[in-house]
Amino acid sequence: MDKVIVTGSDGFIGKILVASLRELKFEVIEITRKSGDITDELLWKGLPKSDVVIHLAGASNIPESWLKPSKFVNVNVGGTIKALEYFASHNARIIFAGTYIYGIPKELPVKESHQKNPNNPYALSKYLAEESCKFYSDHMDVKATILRFFNIYGAGQDENFLIPSIVGQIKKDNGIILNDLDPKRDYLYVHDAVSAIVKSIPLRRGFSVINIGSGVSYSVKQVVDVIQKKMNTSLSIAEKRVKRKNEIENVIADISYAKIVLDWEPKYKFDEGVGEMLLHMRD
């Protein structure tokens, strides 16, 4: 069984991934915030040889990225390059947790071949990290799989993200206040995201990019309605009518390639994922 290094193993996705890998009898080496700075060469030099590195660590909050763009580039690009140097020297494979970098889509659903047009500093940093992976794959024979995740949600996600913020407001029972009810996103339950990562471990191609989403989009208003139904509430909803900078109105992932190359598709429909999330939040 492969030895797997997981960066960001103490994060929202990482904790669930590590538990899943160990259940499948993988040998897992965890890299957490306590392990050190992922942009520090000494951290990587101290790691044992492994077959696969699943690179989850990085900065991910879009609003914060507008305030600290250099931080996001330093962490997400610098950390990835340090990881790639490790892969090149150990003949390891990288599975990189990418994100939506297509900008305003010209067609829906969005295929992997869609032009890349990152429209916030976070997406820019992930795009540059992807390009670094491709360079190392093309010129240093590093096998790299990019999983372009769409909007992941689940128990344990930071409250600054939409779905946990809605749940938190409902629990306070004072009504729900949101900036904009219209934008539609493709939401993916975290356990489906983890299953895609696990299924990508055996992939040994030179360089692959794979969309990982649900193939369905929901507006913010629809998200609130689903959560309220699951929580048996009917609180009032107030809209500030504040648009996020460079807002994208609708996003849907084309996941046909993931079905072919990974034999993967999401198990949870959105209402089912929300129900599971709420159960885990009560544990």
N, C-alpha and C positions, 0 to 999 in steps of 0.2 A: 504494500500500500504506500502511496506517495507521502513524503514528508512535506507539509504545507506551512509556509509562513503567512500569517495574516496580520497586516498592518491595520491599525484602527480597530483592534479586536475588542476593545472596551466600549466601542461606540454602538449606536442604535442598531445598525445592521450586523456589526462584527460579533456582538454577543450571541445573536441567534445563529449566525454562520458557524462560529466555533462549536457551539453545542451540537449543531447538525453534523459537522465534520467528525467530531469525536464519537457521536453515535454511529457513524459509518466506519469507525475504526481508523480514521486518518491520524497520523502523528502530527499534532498542531503545535507550532511555535508562535506564541502571541507577542505582538508588538503593540504596547499600549502607550498612553501619554507618559506613564511613569518610566517607560523604557528609555526615553530620551527624545531628542528632536530628530524627525525623519529627514531633515535636510543636513544632518550631521554625518559626515563620512564615517566617523568612529563608531556610530551605532551600527551601520551596515557591515563594517569590517569585523565586528564582534559576533556576527551571526553565523551559525553553522551552515553547512551546505544543505540546500533543499532542492526539491524537484520543481515546486511551484510557489510563487509568491502572489497572494491575492492582496492587491493594493487598494485598501479602502480609506486609509487615513488622508485627511485633508480638511481644508476650510470649505464650508458649504452654504452659508447663509447669504442669499442674493442681496437683500437690502444692506447688509454689512459690507458686502463687496464693493458697493458704490462709495462707502466711506473709507475703506482701506484696500484699494485695488492692489497696491504693491505687496501687501501681506498675502493676498490670495495667490498672486503669481509666484511669490517666493516659496510658499508652502506647497501649492499644488503642482507647480512645475519643478521647483528645486527638489522637492521630496521624491518626485517621480524619476528625475534624472539620477539621483543617488541610488534609487532602487534599480534602475536600468543598468547602472555600473555593476551592481551586485550580480544581476542576471547574466551580464556579459562574461563576468569572470567565473561564474559557477555553472554556466550552461543551463540555467533555470528558465522556466516559462513564467510569464507575467499575465495575470488576469487583472485588468485595470477597470476600476469602477468609474465609468464615464458618465456623461449627463447629456441633456438636450442642448445641442449646439447649432441648431438649424435656423434660429431666428424666426421671423414671420414666415410660416410655411406657404409655399406657392401652390401646394396641393396636399390634400389629406386622403388617406393616412400618409404619414411621412416615412419614406423609405430611407435606408442607409445611404443611398446614392444622392439624396437631396443635397443641394449646395449647403455648405456650412457658413453660417453667418452669426456668430455669437454676438448677442446684443446686451450683455452685462459683464462686468469684470469677472464674476465667478465662471460663467460660460467660457469667456476668453481664456482663463487660466486652465480650464479642463481641455479646451481645444489645443492649446499649446502643449499640454502634457501628452495628449494623444499624438500630436505630431512628433514629439520626442520618442514615443514608443515606435512609431513608424520608421523614424530614422534609424533607431537601434536595430529594428527588425531588418531593414533593407541593407544596412552596412555592417552590422555586427552579429548577424544571425541570431538575434534574440526572438524567440517565439512569443508573440504578444496577441492577446485577445482583449479587445475593447468591448465592454458591455455598456451600451448607452442607455442608462436607466432613465425612465420618465419619472413621474412624481410618486416616489415611494412613501408609504404611510404605515403606521402600526404602533402598538404599545411601546413606549420608551422613547418616542421621537421628541425632540426638543419642542417646547411649547411655543416657540416663535414661528413654527410652521402652521399652516392653515388648519389642518384637521385637529391636532391636539389643542390648538387655541380655541376652536369651536367647542370641543368637549369641555375644556376648562371653563368657558363662559356659561355653558349650560349647567354645569355643576354648581356654579355660584348663584344660579336662579335669578339673575337680575336682567335678563334679556340678552340678546346677541347683537353686537355692534361690529360691522365689517366694513372695509374700505370700498369694495366693489363686488357686486353679486354676479356679474356677467361672465368673467373669464372662465373658459372651459379647459380642463386638463385631463390627461390620461393618468389615472391613479392606479398604482400597483401595490398590492399588499406585500409587506416585507417578507413573509414566508415564501411568496412566489419569487421575489427577487433572489432570495437565498437559494432556492431550488435551481434557478438559472445559473448562479455561480457554481454550484456543485456540478451541474451537468456540463459546464465548460471546462472543468479540470482535465478531462481526457483529451481535449482538443489540442492537436499538435501542429497546427498550420503555422506558416510564417507570420502572417499578420491578418487578423480578422476583426471586423467591426459588426456588432450585432445589436439591433434595437431590442430592448427589454421593456415592455409595457403591457397594457391590458387590451389595447385595440379599441377602447371605448372612451369617450370623454364625458365629463360631468361639469356643469357650471357650479360656481360657488353656492348659488341658491339651491341647486339639486343636492349638493353635498350636505348642506345644513338640513334639508328635508329628510334625507336618509338617516342622518345621525339623530335628529329629533325623534323620528319614528322608532329607532332602535332603543332610545333612552326614554320613550314614552313621555315626551314633553311637547309643548306647543308654545314656546316662548316667542315673544315679539322679536322681529329682526329689523335692525336699523342699518341703513346704508349711508356711509359718509360720501359716497360718490367721488372717491379719490382713486385716480388711476396710478398704478405703479409706473415708474419710468420705463419706457420702451416695452410696455405691456403687449403681450401676445394674446389674442382673443380666443383662439382655439388650437388645441394640440391633440393629435391622435397618432399613436405609433402604428406603423406597419410592422407586424411581428411575424410575417410569413417566413423570413429567412431564419429566425430563431427556431421555428417549427421544423425546418428542414435540417439545419446544421447541428442543433442541440437536441432535437426531439423534445422540445420544451414548449409549453404554453401555460398560461396562468390557470391555477386551480380555482381561485376564489373570484366570484363576481363581487362588485363593489359593496353591495349590501351585506354579503357574507363576510367579506374582509373586515368591514366596520363592526359587525357583530362579534367576530373573533377578537378584534382589537379591544373592544369594550370588556370582554370577558377577562382578557389578560390584564387590563388596567385595574380590575378589581382584585386580582390575586395579591 
